[in-house]
Amino acid sequence: MIKVKNLTKVFNGLTAVKDVSFETRAGEIFGLLGPNGAGKTTTIRVIATVLQPTSGTAEVAGFDIIKQPEDVRRNIGVLTAEIGLYDRFTARENMRYFGHLYRMEGEALEKRIEYLIEALDMGRFADRRAGQFSTGMKQKVAIARSIIHDPKVIIFDEPTAGLDVLASQTVIAFMRKAREQGNLVVLSTHDMAHAQKLCDRVAIMHRSRLVALDTQERLLQQTNTRNLEDAFLQIVGEDAAKLVEHEREEQHLAGIKKKRRFGL
């Protein structure tokens, strides 16, 4: 459903994503894990055609992000940290507005709205203005408007951030249901507990690079750990140590070249 090949993104000389490659499948929850600043959100924005890659490419549902961006957008739904609701609209009106942006009309749109209201437990506030909502309510509506067009690929960037336990469980249940219906769900998070409950496979990013990609079971076996958080810390720690050693080697080689240049 998503194929990422040698993806790199550079901002003003700063490499945010470096040579990242992975593939995902329909009917799975794929975890994109890493600390803040690891490159997860930039990777998502490139896949979603919000940003152009510096090099490399990706496909979503068979469509190239560079050559076919409109087709990609029709097949993808993305929830980011920006909730993006209109406070003067009700929850239902927000969903209807975003449905119109996807050229949805009439009975098909209204049925989709009713389905999402039920699936995300929004019945008690569906016809209230969004400006009156709690964070959990707003997050549910934000999820609904991001997937109003029933995309094959759903990308959630920290979907449970700031939610209470009950609201989080509703979102988690919805992700599981989407997987059961054959959708691809990509969960970008640094919450290892939720990732361990949900993800079939995980990709770990650290310092702009992909440092691990496998099922949870294999990662735990490889790291000889009992939970995903411990495995994550071990993998990231080993990667950090390798990077420090690599930087030392580069500095040493640079010093040798400098001495040779000056005949020392």
C-alpha positions, 0 to 999 in steps of 0.5 A: 500500500505504501512503498518508500524507496531511498527517501531523503529530505533536506531543509537548508542543509539540514537532513531531516530524512536520510535514505529511508526505505520500507514497504507496508501492506493492506490489513496491517497497523504499521508503527513508525516509531522514534523520538521527537525530531527523528524524522517521522513527521517529515516522512509522513508529509513527503508521503502525503505530498505536502512536501517534495522529496530531495531525492528518492520517491514513494508510492501510495496505493500504486500512485507515485507521490511526484507524478500522481499527487492528486491520486495519492491524496484521494487514497490517503487520509492523514491526521497530524498534530494540527486539528484543523476544525472550524469552531463555528461549525458543528462536528457534523458540518465540519465532516460535511465540509471536508467531504465536499472538498473530496467531491462527496455529495448527497446520500453517500456523504451523509451515510459516511458521516453517520458511520463515523459518528457511530464508530468514533462515539460522537453522537452526543456532540455531533450537532454542537459547535466545535468551539465548545469541544474538549480536546478529546472531542476535537480529536475525534472530529479531526480523525473523522474529517481526515478519513471522510473520503474512506481512504485505503491508507490512513496515517495517524500522527500521535492520534491519542496525544492529550486524550483521556483513557476513554477517548484513547480507547475509542481511537484505538478500537477504530484503528483496529476496525480499520485494519479488519476492514483491509485498510492500511493504518500507519501509526506514527508515535513515541508512545511505546505502550500503544504501539505494542498493543496495536502494531503488527510491524514497526519501523524505528527511526533515529536521527533521520534514518531508519534503524530497524524494521520488523515484527515486534516478536522478531525485534524482541528476540533480536534485542533479548528484551521483553517489551517494545520500549526496552527494545526501542531503547536498546536499538536507539542506544546502539545506533547512537553509539555507532553514530558517535564512533562514525563521527570520530572516524570522520574527524580522524580522517579529516585530521589526517587529510589536513596534515597531509595538505600542510605537509605535516 
